[in-house]
């Protein structure tokens, strides 16, 4: 597997448009046990990404991601901005300096994003956050790469994993964010961030060129 700037642009564009299309849905998910601003906050950040699309530095995939990260961090309010911005920044930092990247590079970059999210949000697996679908999806990426799967097959497998694990967050009690204040009442509803990861990967799987 070899990735390019064009691949990176495709993924970021799909993520941005999917977030904008699901603003209301993500907000409704968050409103169950949170303050309901998750969809709105994400959309305000990524609509700026779309608006400023042509202005981002495209020296290489990593630089592009870091410029997107700065826009996200400056525009998204609450806890989502620092967390999503950190994820893009750490990913970009690992890919920066090379025009292409391979599967191992991508896994390393996404693992770095996870560590950044953990450090910024103080969250761990099992605490009902986006990590509970993101980390298993990255594990699936690594496993599918080892099997020699095609890029389309990899993205589809990641989407299946993300959906299963996002749905499973309904069994968890929220330990982070506003939802943590609801205690056991958070059990029974899925985490908005984890579900967002599933929705984004499903959208990528549906549009990824064979």
C-alpha positions in Angstrom: 0.0 0.0 0.0 1.3 3.4 -0.9 -0.4 6.7 0.0 -0.1 10.1 -1.6 -1.2 13.7 -1.1 -4.1 13.0 -3.4 -5.2 10.2 -1.2 -4.9 12.4 1.9 -6.9 15.1 0.3 -9.6 12.6 -0.6 -9.9 11.4 2.9 -9.9 14.8 4.5 -12.5 16.1 2.0 -14.8 13.1 2.7 -14.4 13.6 6.4 -15.3 17.2 6.2 -18.3 16.7 4.0 -19.6 13.8 6.1 -19.3 15.9 9.3 -21.2 18.7 7.7 -23.9 16.3 6.5 -24.3 14.8 9.9 -24.2 17.9 12.1 -27.8 17.4 13.4 -27.4 13.7 13.9 -24.1 14.1 15.9 -25.7 16.8 18.0 -28.7 14.6 18.8 -26.4 11.7 19.9 -24.5 14.1 22.1 -27.7 15.6 23.6 -28.7 12.3 25.2 -26.1 12.6 28.0 -24.0 15.5 26.9 -24.6 19.2 26.1 -25.6 18.5 22.5 -23.0 20.8 20.9 -20.7 18.1 19.4 -22.2 18.2 15.9 -22.4 21.9 15.9 -18.8 22.3 17.1 -17.3 19.8 14.6 -19.3 21.3 11.7 -18.1 24.9 12.4 -14.5 23.7 12.3 -14.8 21.6 9.2 -16.9 24.1 7.2 -13.8 26.4 7.5 -11.6 23.5 6.2 -13.9 23.3 3.2 -14.0 27.1 2.7 -10.2 27.4 2.9 -9.5 24.2 1.0 -7.5 25.7 -1.8 -5.3 27.7 0.6 -3.7 24.9 2.5 0.0 24.2 2.1 0.4 21.0 0.1 4.1 20.5 0.3 3.5 16.9 1.4 0.7 14.9 3.0 2.0 15.6 6.5 2.2 19.4 6.0 -1.3 19.4 4.6 -2.7 17.6 7.6 -0.9 19.9 10.0 -2.4 23.0 8.3 -5.8 21.4 8.5 -5.2 20.6 12.2 -4.5 24.3 12.9 -7.7 25.3 11.3 -9.7 22.7 13.3 -8.1 23.7 16.6 -8.8 27.4 16.1 -12.4 27.0 15.0 -13.9 24.1 17.0 -15.1 25.0 20.5 -15.2 23.0 23.7 -13.1 19.8 24.1 -13.6 18.6 20.5 -11.3 21.2 19.0 -8.2 20.3 21.0 -8.9 16.6 20.6 -9.6 16.5 16.9 -7.0 19.1 16.2 -4.4 17.0 18.1 -5.3 13.9 16.1 -4.7 15.6 12.8 -1.6 17.3 14.1 0.0 14.1 15.4 -0.9 12.2 12.2 0.6 14.9 10.1 3.7 15.1 12.2 4.4 11.4 11.5 3.9 11.7 7.7 5.6 15.1 7.3 8.8 15.2 5.1 7.8 12.6 2.5 5.7 12.8 -0.6 4.3 9.2 -0.1 3.7 6.9 2.8 3.2 3.1 3.2 0.8 1.1 5.4 3.3 0.9 8.3 3.7 4.7 8.1 0.0 5.2 8.3 -0.5 2.8 11.3 2.4 4.6 13.1 0.8 8.0 12.3 -2.7 6.9 13.6 -1.2 5.4 16.7 0.5 8.7 17.3 -2.9 10.4 17.0 -4.3 8.1 19.6 -1.5 8.9 22.0 -2.1 12.6 21.4 -5.9 12.2 22.1 -5.1 10.3 25.3 -2.7 13.0 26.5 -5.0 15.9 25.5 -8.2 14.4 26.8 -6.9 12.2 29.6 -9.0 9.3 28.2 -8.2 5.6 27.9 -10.0 2.7 26.2 -13.2 1.6 27.9 -14.1 5.1 29.1 -16.8 5.7 26.4 -15.0 8.0 24.0 -14.1 8.0 20.3 -11.0 5.9 21.3 -13.3 3.0 21.8 -14.0 2.8 18.0 -10.9 4.5 16.7 -8.3 2.2 18.3 -10.1 -1.1 17.2 -10.4 0.4 13.7 -6.6 1.0 13.6 -6.0 -2.5 14.9 -8.1 -3.7 11.9 -6.1 -1.6 9.5 -2.9 -3.2 10.8 -4.4 -6.7 10.5 -5.7 -6.2 7.0 -2.4 -4.8 5.8 -0.7 -7.9 7.1 -3.2 -10.0 5.1 -2.4 -8.1 1.9 -5.9 -6.7 1.5 -6.6 -4.0 -1.0 -7.1 -0.4 0.1 -10.9 -0.7 -0.5 -11.1 -3.9 1.5 -9.1 -2.3 4.3 -11.4 0.7 4.6 -14.5 -1.5 4.5 -13.1 -3.7 7.2 -12.3 -0.7 9.4 -15.8 0.6 8.9 -17.3 -2.7 10.1 -15.1 -2.7 13.2 -15.8 0.9 14.0 -19.5 0.4 13.8 -19.5 -2.7 16.0 -17.3 -1.1 18.6 -19.2 2.2 18.5 -22.5 0.4 19.1 -20.9 -1.5 22.0 -20.2 1.8 23.8 -23.9 1.7 24.8 -22.8 -0.8 27.4 -20.2 1.5 28.9 -20.5 4.2 31.5 -19.1 7.6 30.5 -15.9 8.5 32.4 -14.9 11.6 30.4 -16.5 14.9 29.3 -19.9 16.3 30.2 -21.5 12.8 29.9 -19.4 11.6 32.9 -21.6 13.8 35.1 -24.6 11.6 34.3 -23.0 8.5 35.8 -24.9 5.3 35.3 -27.5 7.1 33.2 -25.0 7.2 30.4 -25.3 3.4 30.1 -27.6 2.5 27.3 -26.7 5.2 24.8 -23.9 5.1 22.3 -21.0 7.6 22.5 -21.3 10.4 20.0 -17.6 10.6 19.2 -17.2 6.8 18.8 -20.3 6.8 16.5 -18.8 9.7 14.5 -15.7 7.6 13.8 -18.0 4.8 12.5 -20.0 7.2 10.3 -16.8 8.7 8.9 -15.3 5.3 8.0 -18.6 4.1 6.5 -18.7 7.2 4.3 -15.1 6.6 3.2 -15.9 2.9 2.5 -18.9 3.9 0.4 -16.9 6.4 -1.7 -13.4 4.8 -1.8 -12.4 4.0 -5.4 -11.7 0.4 -6.1 
